[in-house]
Amino acid sequence: MSPVTHLFASLTPMWIWKGQWALDAWPNRLLSAALFCWMLWLGAGLGHSVVGVFNCRADAVFIGVLRRWRQALTRKMVSKNNRGR
């Protein structure tokens, strides 16, 4: 596996070790998916998201959709827990 090189890579030292995994390996994908879901959950709770950087109205619509999804998911989880009792 070759390391990721950047501009002026020959001037900077590079750290390489045998335990290094690929950038698209499953731990990186899992962490990315978890952080993305957490970002959506936080956006629904706080009332703003990354979409607001581009358009405030689109952010409001996006947050509305996220809040409806969040409410549906929590309702589903609560009803599943109540059925088990």
Secondary structure, DSSP 8 states (H G I E B T S, - for coil): ------TTTTTS-----TT---TTSHHHHHHHHHHHHHHHHHHHHHT--GGGGT-HHHHHHHHHHHHHHHHHHHHHHHHHHHHT-
